[in-house]
């Protein structure tokens, strides 16, 4: 009697590489956004990027405008300030001055004082 392990799948033919799904076409909105970036920057969208959603997304990331790094980039927006002032009038409270210099502090103040 033999004690060899029986491994039936060992002699089975190996499965080949599965075919990849064809690349997904970009959405209309994605194409519009890419064309808007190209118009602003003067960059050309390569033809192969227009047919593949993933490739177009990489092109958009490489060419879109970078985040604002000016000294006023951290200030709250005018809409955020107006909303906070409306809440302050309703609640009869003052907005701390430091909130006017930091958008994250202003967002926290708004979240903590929103009328429910």
N, CA, C and O atoms as a MOPAC input file, in Angstrom:
PM7 MOZYME 1SCF
protein

 N      0.82700 1    -1.15500 1     0.00000 1
 C      0.00000 1     0.00000 1     0.00000 1
 C      0.88500 1     1.23700 1     0.00000 1
 O      1.88200 1     1.30200 1     0.71900 1
 N      0.50900 1     2.21400 1    -0.81300 1
 C      1.29400 1     3.42100 1    -0.95900 1
 C      0.71700 1     4.52800 1    -0.08600 1
 O     -0.49700 1     4.61400 1     0.10000 1
 N      1.58200 1     5.35900 1     0.43900 1
 C      1.15400 1     6.46200 1     1.29700 1
 C      1.29100 1     7.79400 1     0.55300 1
 O      1.31700 1     8.85400 1     1.17800 1
 N      1.37400 1     7.74200 1    -0.72300 1
 C      1.53000 1     8.97600 1    -1.48500 1
 C      0.22300 1     9.76500 1    -1.46100 1
 O     -0.85700 1     9.18800 1    -1.58300 1
 N      0.32300 1    11.07200 1    -1.30400 1
 C     -0.89100 1    11.88400 1    -1.29800 1
 C     -1.50100 1    11.95100 1    -2.69900 1
 O     -0.79200 1    11.99600 1    -3.70400 1
 N     -2.78200 1    11.95700 1    -2.73500 1
 C     -3.49300 1    12.04500 1    -3.99900 1
 C     -3.83000 1    13.51800 1    -4.26400 1
 O     -4.64500 1    14.10600 1    -3.55300 1
 N     -3.22700 1    14.08900 1    -5.24900 1
 C     -3.47800 1    15.47300 1    -5.63700 1
 C     -3.96300 1    15.49300 1    -7.07500 1
 O     -3.16100 1    15.62200 1    -8.00000 1
 N     -5.27900 1    15.36600 1    -7.27200 1
 C     -5.78800 1    15.27100 1    -8.64200 1
 C     -5.57600 1    16.55000 1    -9.44700 1
 O     -5.42000 1    16.49400 1   -10.66700 1
 N     -5.57000 1    17.68800 1    -8.78400 1
 C     -5.43900 1    18.94300 1    -9.52200 1
 C     -4.00400 1    19.22300 1    -9.96100 1
 O     -3.76300 1    20.15100 1   -10.73300 1
 N     -3.06000 1    18.43500 1    -9.48000 1
 C     -1.66200 1    18.66700 1    -9.80000 1
 C     -1.36600 1    18.39300 1   -11.27600 1
 O     -0.55900 1    19.09400 1   -11.88700 1
 N     -2.00700 1    17.39100 1   -11.84000 1
 C     -1.76500 1    17.04700 1   -13.23500 1
 C     -2.71000 1    17.75500 1   -14.19200 1
 O     -2.57700 1    17.61700 1   -15.40800 1
 N     -3.65700 1    18.50600 1   -13.66200 1
 C     -4.62600 1    19.19700 1   -14.51200 1
 C     -3.91800 1    20.30000 1   -15.28800 1
 O     -2.96300 1    20.89500 1   -14.79000 1
 N     -4.38000 1    20.57400 1   -16.49900 1
 C     -3.75300 1    21.65300 1   -17.26700 1
 C     -3.95900 1    22.99400 1   -16.55100 1
 O     -5.00900 1    23.25000 1   -15.96100 1
 N     -2.95000 1    23.81900 1   -16.62000 1
 C     -3.01600 1    25.12100 1   -15.94400 1
 C     -3.94400 1    26.05000 1   -16.70500 1
 O     -3.99500 1    26.04300 1   -17.93500 1
 N     -4.66600 1    26.83800 1   -15.95000 1
 C     -5.56200 1    27.80100 1   -16.55800 1
 C     -4.72900 1    28.96700 1   -17.07900 1
 O     -3.84800 1    29.46300 1   -16.37800 1
 N     -4.99500 1    29.39100 1   -18.26200 1
 C     -4.24600 1    30.49000 1   -18.86100 1
 C     -4.61700 1    31.82500 1   -18.21600 1
 O     -5.45800 1    31.89400 1   -17.32000 1
 N     -3.99200 1    32.83100 1   -18.67700 1
 C     -4.26700 1    34.17300 1   -18.18300 1
 C     -5.66700 1    34.57100 1   -18.62400 1
 O     -6.03100 1    34.43300 1   -19.79100 1
 N     -6.43400 1    35.06100 1   -17.67800 1
 C     -7.78800 1    35.49200 1   -18.00700 1
 C     -7.73500 1    36.77700 1   -18.81600 1
 O     -6.91100 1    37.64900 1   -18.54200 1
 N     -8.59100 1    36.90200 1   -19.79200 1
 C     -8.57600 1    38.14200 1   -20.57800 1
 C     -9.09200 1    39.30600 1   -19.72200 1
 O    -10.03900 1    39.15800 1   -18.94900 1
 N     -8.45500 1    40.44700 1   -19.88000 1
 C     -8.88500 1    41.63800 1   -19.15900 1
 C    -10.08700 1    42.24100 1   -19.84900 1
 O    -10.25200 1    42.12100 1   -21.06300 1
 N    -10.91600 1    42.88600 1   -19.06700 1
 C    -12.06700 1    43.57300 1   -19.63500 1
 C    -11.55400 1    44.74500 1   -20.47200 1
 O    -10.52500 1    45.33800 1   -20.14700 1
 N    -12.25800 1    45.07600 1   -21.53200 1
 C    -11.81800 1    46.22100 1   -22.33300 1
 C    -11.87100 1    47.49900 1   -21.49600 1
 O    -12.68900 1    47.60300 1   -20.58200 1
 N    -11.01900 1    48.46100 1   -21.79500 1
 C    -11.01600 1    49.69200 1   -20.99900 1
 C    -12.37000 1    50.38300 1   -21.07500 1
 O    -13.02700 1    50.40100 1   -22.11600 1
 N    -12.76500 1    50.95100 1   -19.94300 1
 C    -14.05300 1    51.62700 1   -19.85900 1
 C    -13.92700 1    53.02500 1   -20.45400 1
 O    -12.95400 1    53.73100 1   -20.19200 1
 N    -14.89600 1    53.41400 1   -21.23900 1
 C    -14.88400 1    54.74600 1   -21.84600 1
 C    -15.15100 1    55.80000 1   -20.78200 1
 O    -15.90900 1    55.54800 1   -19.84600 1
 N    -14.54500 1    56.97100 1   -20.90700 1
 C    -14.79300 1    58.03300 1   -19.92400 1
 C    -16.22100 1    58.56300 1   -20.03900 1
 O    -16.84000 1    58.50800 1   -21.10100 1
 N    -16.72300 1    59.07200 1   -18.92400 1
 C    -18.07900 1    59.63100 1   -18.92200 1
 C    -18.07300 1    60.98800 1   -19.62300 1
 O    -17.02000 1    61.58000 1   -19.85800 1
 N    -19.26000 1    61.45700 1   -19.94700 1
 C    -19.38100 1    62.76000 1   -20.61400 1
 C    -18.86700 1    63.87500 1   -19.70400 1
 O    -18.20200 1    64.80200 1   -20.16900 1
 N    -19.17400 1    63.78600 1   -18.41300 1
 C    -18.71100 1    64.80800 1   -17.47000 1
 C    -17.19000 1    64.80200 1   -17.35500 1
 O    -16.56200 1    65.85700 1   -17.27000 1
 N    -16.60500 1    63.61000 1   -17.35200 1
 C    -15.15300 1    63.50800 1   -17.25800 1
 C    -14.50200 1    64.14000 1   -18.49100 1
 O    -13.49600 1    64.84000 1   -18.37400 1
 N    -15.06700 1    63.89800 1   -19.65500 1
 C    -14.54400 1    64.49900 1   -20.88200 1
 C    -14.70000 1    66.01500 1   -20.87200 1
 O    -13.79800 1    66.74100 1   -21.28900 1
 N    -15.86000 1    66.49600 1   -20.38900 1
 C    -16.07500 1    67.94600 1   -20.31000 1
 C    -15.04800 1    68.59400 1   -19.38800 1
 O    -14.49200 1    69.64400 1   -19.71100 1
 N    -14.80000 1    67.96900 1   -18.24400 1
 C    -13.83400 1    68.50300 1   -17.29200 1
 C    -12.43000 1    68.51800 1   -17.90200 1
 O    -11.69300 1    69.49200 1   -17.74400 1
 N    -12.06500 1    67.45100 1   -18.59000 1
 C    -10.75000 1    67.38700 1   -19.23000 1
 C    -10.61400 1    68.46900 1   -20.29300 1
 O     -9.56400 1    69.10400 1   -20.39500 1
 N    -11.66400 1    68.69200 1   -21.09100 1
 C    -11.61900 1    69.72400 1   -22.12900 1
 C    -11.54200 1    71.11600 1   -21.49900 1
 O    -10.87500 1    71.99700 1   -22.04000 1
 N    -12.21500 1    71.32600 1   -20.36200 1
 C    -12.13700 1    72.61800 1   -19.67400 1
 C    -10.71800 1    72.87000 1   -19.16300 1
 O    -10.21000 1    73.98700 1   -19.26300 1
 N    -10.08800 1    71.84600 1   -18.62200 1
 C     -8.69800 1    71.97600 1   -18.15500 1
 C     -7.78100 1    72.26200 1   -19.34100 1
 O     -6.89600 1    73.11500 1   -19.25900 1
 N     -7.99600 1    71.54600 1   -20.44100 1
 C     -7.16300 1    71.74100 1   -21.63200 1
 C     -7.32000 1    73.15900 1   -22.17300 1
 O     -6.34400 1    73.76000 1   -22.62300 1
 N     -8.53500 1    73.69800 1   -22.13400 1
 C     -8.76400 1    75.05200 1   -22.62600 1
 C     -8.07000 1    76.08400 1   -21.73400 1
 O     -7.52700 1    77.07000 1   -22.23300 1
 N     -8.08600 1    75.86300 1   -20.42700 1
 C     -7.45900 1    76.81300 1   -19.49600 1
 C     -5.94100 1    76.76100 1   -19.56200 1
 O     -5.27800 1    77.79700 1   -19.50800 1
 N     -5.39200 1    75.56500 1   -19.67800 1
 C     -3.94300 1    75.41000 1   -19.60100 1
 C     -3.25900 1    75.36200 1   -20.95900 1
 O     -2.04400 1    75.54000 1   -21.04700 1
 N     -4.01700 1    75.12600 1   -22.00400 1
 C     -3.41800 1    75.00900 1   -23.32900 1
 C     -2.82500 1    73.63400 1   -23.58800 1
 O     -2.17000 1    73.42600 1   -24.60900 1
 N     -3.04500 1    72.69700 1   -22.68300 1
 C     -2.52600 1    71.34000 1   -22.84800 1
 C     -3.39000 1    70.57700 1   -23.85000 1
 O     -4.56600 1    70.88700 1   -24.04200 1
 N     -2.79100 1    69.59000 1   -24.47500 1
 C     -3.49900 1    68.75000 1   -25.44300 1
 C     -3.78500 1    67.40500 1   -24.79300 1
 O     -2.90800 1    66.80800 1   -24.16700 1
 N     -5.01700 1    66.93200 1   -24.94500 1
 C     -5.38900 1    65.62000 1   -24.41000 1
 C     -4.99400 1    64.57400 1   -25.45200 1
 O     -5.52700 1    64.59400 1   -26.56200 1
 N     -4.08400 1    63.67200 1   -25.13000 1
 C     -3.70600 1    62.64300 1   -26.09700 1
 C     -4.89800 1    61.77200 1   -26.49400 1
 O     -5.78800 1    61.51000 1   -25.68500 1
 N     -4.90000 1    61.33600 1   -27.73100 1
 C     -6.02400 1    60.56600 1   -28.27100 1
 C     -6.28900 1    59.29400 1   -27.47100 1
 O     -7.44500 1    58.94700 1   -27.22600 1
 N     -5.21900 1    58.58900 1   -27.05800 1
 C     -5.42600 1    57.34000 1   -26.31800 1
 C     -6.03900 1    57.59400 1   -24.94200 1
 O     -6.70500 1    56.71500 1   -24.39400 1
 N     -5.82700 1    58.76700 1   -24.38600 1
 C     -6.40300 1    59.09800 1   -23.07800 1
 C     -7.90800 1    59.37100 1   -23.17800 1
 O     -8.63800 1    59.19900 1   -22.20200 1
 N     -8.36200 1    59.79200 1   -24.34700 1
 C     -9.78700 1    60.10500 1   -24.53900 1
 C    -10.66000 1    58.86000 1   -24.57900 1
 O    -11.88200 1    58.95300 1   -24.45900 1
 N    -10.04100 1    57.69300 1   -24.74700 1
 C    -10.80800 1    56.45500 1   -24.87500 1
 C    -10.83600 1    55.61800 1   -23.60800 1
 O    -11.61500 1    54.66900 1   -23.51000 1
 N     -9.99700 1    55.95500 1   -22.64000 1
 C     -9.85200 1    55.14100 1   -21.44300 1
 C    -10.10400 1    56.00500 1   -20.20800 1
 O     -9.41600 1    57.00200 1   -19.99200 1
 N    -11.07400 1    55.62500 1   -19.41500 1
 C    -11.45600 1    56.39000 1   -18.23800 1
 C    -10.31800 1    56.53200 1   -17.23400 1
 O    -10.09900 1    57.61200 1   -16.68500 1
 N     -9.59600 1    55.44400 1   -16.99700 1
 C     -8.50400 1    55.47100 1   -16.02300 1
 C     -7.36200 1    56.35400 1   -16.51400 1
 O     -6.78900 1    57.11900 1   -15.73800 1
 N     -7.03200 1    56.25300 1   -17.78700 1
 C     -5.95300 1    57.05900 1   -18.34400 1
 C     -6.33300 1    58.54300 1   -18.35500 1
 O     -5.49300 1    59.40100 1   -18.08200 1
 N     -7.58600 1    58.84100 1   -18.66800 1
 C     -8.03900 1    60.23000 1   -18.67700 1
 C     -8.03000 1    60.80200 1   -17.26200 1
 O     -7.69000 1    61.96800 1   -17.06300 1
 N     -8.39900 1    59.99200 1   -16.29100 1
 C     -8.36900 1    60.43100 1   -14.89800 1
 C     -6.94300 1    60.78400 1   -14.47000 1
 O     -6.73400 1    61.77300 1   -13.76900 1
 N     -5.97600 1    59.99100 1   -14.88300 1
 C     -4.57100 1    60.27800 1   -14.57000 1
 C     -4.12800 1    61.57700 1   -15.23900 1
 O     -3.39400 1    62.36400 1   -14.64300 1
 N     -4.57600 1    61.80400 1   -16.48700 1
 C     -4.23600 1    63.04700 1   -17.18300 1
 C     -4.84500 1    64.24500 1   -16.46600 1
 O     -4.19100 1    65.27700 1   -16.31600 1
 N     -6.08900 1    64.11600 1   -16.02400 1
 C     -6.75700 1    65.20500 1   -15.29800 1
 C     -5.99000 1    65.52600 1   -14.01700 1
 O     -5.74100 1    66.69400 1   -13.71700 1
 N     -5.61800 1    64.49900 1   -13.26600 1
 C     -4.87800 1    64.72500 1   -12.02200 1
 C     -3.55400 1    65.43600 1   -12.26900 1
 O     -3.12900 1    66.26200 1   -11.46100 1
 N     -2.90700 1    65.12000 1   -13.37600 1
 C     -1.62000 1    65.73300 1   -13.68000 1
 C     -1.75100 1    67.17900 1   -14.16100 1
 O     -0.80900 1    67.95900 1   -14.02000 1
 N     -2.91000 1    67.54900 1   -14.72900 1
 C     -3.04400 1    68.86900 1   -15.33900 1
 C     -4.00500 1    69.81400 1   -14.62400 1
 O     -4.07500 1    70.98800 1   -14.98700 1
 N     -4.74100 1    69.35200 1   -13.63200 1
 C     -5.69300 1    70.25700 1   -12.97700 1
 C     -4.95100 1    71.27000 1   -12.11100 1
 O     -3.80200 1    71.06100 1   -11.72300 1
 N     -5.63400 1    72.36000 1   -11.82300 1
 C     -5.02900 1    73.43300 1   -11.03100 1
 C     -4.70200 1    72.93800 1    -9.62700 1
 O     -5.47400 1    72.20600 1    -9.00800 1
 N     -3.56700 1    73.34800 1    -9.15800 1
 C     -3.14100 1    72.95700 1    -7.81100 1
 C     -3.90300 1    73.76100 1    -6.77300 1
 O     -4.45300 1    74.82000 1    -7.07500 1
 N     -3.93200 1    73.25400 1    -5.55200 1
 C     -4.61900 1    73.93600 1    -4.45800 1
 C     -3.95000 1    75.28300 1    -4.20500 1
 O     -2.73800 1    75.43700 1    -4.35600 1
 N     -4.75900 1    76.23000 1    -3.82500 1
 C     -4.27800 1    77.57500 1    -3.55200 1
 C     -3.37500 1    77.55800 1    -2.31800 1
 O     -3.75500 1    77.03000 1    -1.27300 1
 N     -2.19700 1    78.12900 1    -2.44000 1
 C     -1.26600 1    78.15500 1    -1.31900 1
 C     -0.98700 1    79.57500 1    -0.85300 1
 O     -0.00300 1    79.81900 1    -0.15600 1
 N     -1.84600 1    80.51100 1    -1.23200 1
 C     -1.63800 1    81.89200 1    -0.79900 1
 C     -1.91600 1    82.01400 1     0.69000 1
 O     -2.43400 1    81.08700 1     1.31200 1
 N     -1.57200 1    83.15400 1     1.25500 1
 C     -1.76500 1    83.33300 1     2.69500 1
 C     -3.24500 1    83.40300 1     3.06700 1
 O     -3.59800 1    83.24600 1     4.23500 1
 N     -4.10700 1    83.63900 1     2.08300 1
 C     -5.54000 1    83.71400 1     2.36400 1
 C     -6.26600 1    82.39900 1     2.10200 1
 O     -7.48500 1    82.32800 1     2.26000 1
 N     -5.54800 1    81.37000 1     1.71100 1
 C     -6.15900 1    80.07800 1     1.38200 1
 C     -6.82800 1    79.43800 1     2.58600 1
 O     -7.76400 1    78.65600 1     2.42200 1
 N     -6.37400 1    79.75000 1     3.78000 1
 C     -6.91700 1    79.13100 1     4.98400 1
 C     -8.09600 1    79.91700 1     5.55800 1
 O     -8.72900 1    79.46600 1     6.51300 1
 N     -8.39800 1    81.08100 1     4.99000 1
 C     -9.49600 1    81.90400 1     5.49700 1
 C    -10.83800 1    81.29900 1     5.09600 1
 O    -10.93000 1    80.65800 1     4.05000 1
 N    -11.87800 1    81.48900 1     5.90500 1
 C    -13.20300 1    80.96700 1     5.52900 1
 C    -13.75700 1    81.72000 1     4.32900 1
 O    -13.41000 1    82.87600 1     4.08900 1
 N    -14.62100 1    81.04700 1     3.58100 1
 C    -15.22600 1    81.68300 1     2.41300 1
 C    -16.28500 1    82.68900 1     2.85900 1
 O    -16.73000 1    82.67600 1     4.00700 1
 N    -16.67300 1    83.54500 1     1.94700 1
 C    -17.69500 1    84.54600 1     2.27400 1
 C    -19.02800 1    83.87900 1     2.59100 1
 O    -19.77600 1    84.35800 1     3.44400 1
 N    -19.33000 1    82.77100 1     1.90600 1
 C    -20.57900 1    82.05400 1     2.19700 1
 C    -20.53500 1    81.42900 1     3.58400 1
 O    -21.53700 1    81.41400 1     4.29900 1
 N    -19.37100 1    80.91500 1     3.95800 1
 C    -19.21800 1    80.31200 1     5.28400 1
 C    -19.39400 1    81.38200 1     6.36800 1
 O    -20.05700 1    81.14000 1     7.37700 1
 N    -18.80400 1    82.55900 1     6.16200 1
 C    -18.92000 1    83.65500 1     7.13600 1
 C    -20.36600 1    84.12700 1     7.21600 1
 O    -20.87900 1    84.36200 1     8.31000 1
 N    -21.02500 1    84.26800 1     6.07600 1
 C    -22.41700 1    84.71800 1     6.07600 1
 C    -23.31100 1    83.72300 1     6.81000 1
 O    -24.20400 1    84.12900 1     7.55300 1
 N    -23.08400 1    82.43600 1     6.61200 1
 C    -23.87800 1    81.41600 1     7.29800 1
 C    -23.63200 1    81.47200 1     8.80100 1
 O    -24.57100 1    81.36800 1     9.59100 1
 N    -22.37400 1    81.63600 1     9.19800 1
 C    -22.04300 1    81.72200 1    10.62200 1
 C    -22.68000 1    82.95900 1    11.24600 1
 O    -23.17800 1    82.89800 1    12.37100 1
 N    -22.67000 1    84.07300 1    10.53200 1
 C    -23.28400 1    85.29800 1    11.05900 1
 C    -24.79500 1    85.14700 1    11.20400 1
 O    -25.38600 1    85.67200 1    12.14700 1
 N    -25.41600 1    84.43400 1    10.27700 1
 C    -26.85500 1    84.17700 1    10.39000 1
 C    -27.14900 1    83.33800 1    11.63300 1
 O    -28.09800 1    83.61600 1    12.36600 1
 N    -26.33100 1    82.31300 1    11.86500 1
 C    -26.49700 1    81.47900 1    13.06300 1
 C    -26.28800 1    82.31300 1    14.32000 1
 O    -27.03200 1    82.18100 1    15.29200 1
 N    -25.26800 1    83.17400 1    14.29400 1
 C    -24.96500 1    84.01500 1    15.46300 1
 C    -26.13900 1    84.93700 1    15.77100 1
 O    -26.45100 1    85.15700 1    16.94100 1
 N    -26.79700 1    85.48200 1    14.75000 1
 C    -27.97200 1    86.34700 1    14.99100 1
 C    -29.11600 1    85.55400 1    15.59800 1
 O    -29.78200 1    86.02100 1    16.52100 1
 N    -29.34400 1    84.35000 1    15.07600 1
 C    -30.43900 1    83.51600 1    15.59700 1
 C    -30.18200 1    83.12500 1    17.04500 1
 O    -31.09200 1    83.16700 1    17.87200 1
 N    -28.94100 1    82.74400 1    17.35700 1
 C    -28.59000 1    82.25100 1    18.69100 1
 C    -28.18000 1    83.36300 1    19.65400 1
 O    -27.93900 1    83.09200 1    20.83100 1
 N    -28.09400 1    84.60900 1    19.18200 1
 C    -27.65400 1    85.74600 1    20.01000 1
 C    -26.28400 1    85.47100 1    20.61800 1
 O    -26.07600 1    85.63200 1    21.82100 1
 N    -25.34500 1    85.04900 1    19.75000 1
 C    -23.97500 1    84.75000 1    20.18400 1
 C    -22.99000 1    85.48700 1    19.29400 1
 O    -23.31200 1    85.88200 1    18.17300 1
 N    -21.79200 1    85.66100 1    19.81300 1
 C    -20.71400 1    86.24000 1    19.02000 1
 C    -19.85500 1    85.11700 1    18.44400 1
 O    -19.69500 1    84.05700 1    19.04900 1
 N    -19.31700 1    85.37700 1    17.27500 1
 C    -18.39300 1    84.43700 1    16.65300 1
 C    -16.99000 1    84.81200 1    17.12700 1
 O    -16.59700 1    85.97200 1    16.99900 1
 N    -16.22800 1    83.86800 1    17.66800 1
 C    -14.85600 1    84.18500 1    18.10700 1
 C    -14.01600 1    84.72000 1    16.93800 1
 O    -14.14400 1    84.24100 1    15.81100 1
 N    -13.17300 1    85.69600 1    17.20400 1
 C    -12.37000 1    86.33800 1    16.16500 1
 C    -11.43300 1    85.37700 1    15.44600 1
 O    -11.18200 1    85.53600 1    14.25100 1
 N    -10.91300 1    84.38300 1    16.16000 1
 C     -9.99000 1    83.44500 1    15.50300 1
 C    -10.68800 1    82.62500 1    14.41900 1
 O    -10.03200 1    82.10700 1    13.51600 1
 N    -12.01800 1    82.50400 1    14.50300 1
 C    -12.75900 1    81.76200 1    13.47700 1
 C    -12.71500 1    82.47800 1    12.12500 1
 O    -12.85800 1    81.84100 1    11.08200 1
 N    -12.51900 1    83.79000 1    12.13800 1
 C    -12.46300 1    84.54600 1    10.89400 1
 C    -11.11100 1    84.39600 1    10.19500 1
 O    -10.94500 1    84.86700 1     9.06900 1
 N    -10.15100 1    83.75000 1    10.84300 1
 C     -8.82700 1    83.55800 1    10.25500 1
 C     -8.53100 1    82.09400 1     9.91300 1
 O     -7.47400 1    81.79300 1     9.35800 1
 N     -9.45500 1    81.18300 1    10.23900 1
 C     -9.22000 1    79.75500 1     9.98500 1
 C    -10.53300 1    79.09300 1     9.59600 1
 O    -11.47600 1    79.05700 1    10.38600 1
 N    -10.59000 1    78.57000 1     8.37600 1
 C    -11.84000 1    77.97900 1     7.89800 1
 C    -12.23000 1    76.71800 1     8.66300 1
 O    -13.41700 1    76.41500 1     8.78500 1
 N    -11.24500 1    75.97900 1     9.18300 1
 C    -11.58100 1    74.77900 1     9.96600 1
 C    -12.21300 1    75.16300 1    11.30400 1
 O    -13.15600 1    74.51300 1    11.75400 1
 N    -11.69600 1    76.21900 1    11.94100 1
 C    -12.30400 1    76.68800 1    13.19200 1
 C    -13.72000 1    77.20000 1    12.94200 1
 O    -14.62900 1    76.95900 1    13.73600 1
 N    -13.89200 1    77.91100 1    11.82800 1
 C    -15.22200 1    78.41600 1    11.49000 1
 C    -16.18000 1    77.25500 1    11.24700 1
 O    -17.33300 1    77.31100 1    11.67400 1
 N    -15.72900 1    76.21800 1    10.57600 1
 C    -16.58400 1    75.05100 1    10.32200 1
 C    -16.96600 1    74.37700 1    11.63800 1
 O    -18.11100 1    73.96000 1    11.81800 1
 N    -16.00500 1    74.27400 1    12.55700 1
 C    -16.31800 1    73.68100 1    13.86900 1
 C    -17.32000 1    74.53600 1    14.63700 1
 O    -18.22800 1    74.00600 1    15.27700 1
 N    -17.15700 1    75.86600 1    14.57600 1
 C    -18.08600 1    76.75500 1    15.27400 1
 C    -19.48800 1    76.60100 1    14.67800 1
 O    -20.47300 1    76.53200 1    15.41300 1
 N    -19.57300 1    76.54700 1    13.36800 1
 C    -20.87200 1    76.37700 1    12.70500 1
 C    -21.50400 1    75.05600 1    13.11000 1
 O    -22.68300 1    75.01900 1    13.46000 1
 N    -20.73300 1    73.96600 1    13.06900 1
 C    -21.27000 1    72.64900 1    13.43800 1
 C    -21.74600 1    72.60600 1    14.89100 1
 O    -22.73300 1    71.94200 1    15.20800 1
 N    -21.04800 1    73.30600 1    15.75600 1
 C    -21.43100 1    73.30400 1    17.17300 1
 C    -22.58800 1    74.22700 1    17.49500 1
 O    -23.19100 1    74.09800 1    18.56000 1
 N    -22.91900 1    75.15700 1    16.60600 1
 C    -23.96500 1    76.14000 1    16.90800 1
 C    -25.15000 1    76.11900 1    15.94700 1
 O    -26.04000 1    76.96300 1    16.04600 1
 N    -25.17100 1    75.17300 1    15.02800 1
 C    -26.28800 1    75.08900 1    14.08000 1
 C    -27.60500 1    74.91800 1    14.81300 1
 O    -27.69400 1    74.11700 1    15.74400 1
 N    -28.62900 1    75.65800 1    14.40700 1
 C    -29.94100 1    75.40600 1    15.01700 1
 C    -30.45200 1    74.05000 1    14.57300 1
 O    -30.35100 1    73.68200 1    13.40200 1
 N    -30.99100 1    73.32700 1    15.50900 1
 C    -31.46300 1    71.97400 1    15.19000 1
 C    -32.95000 1    71.94600 1    15.07600 1
 O    -33.52900 1    70.89300 1    14.81200 1

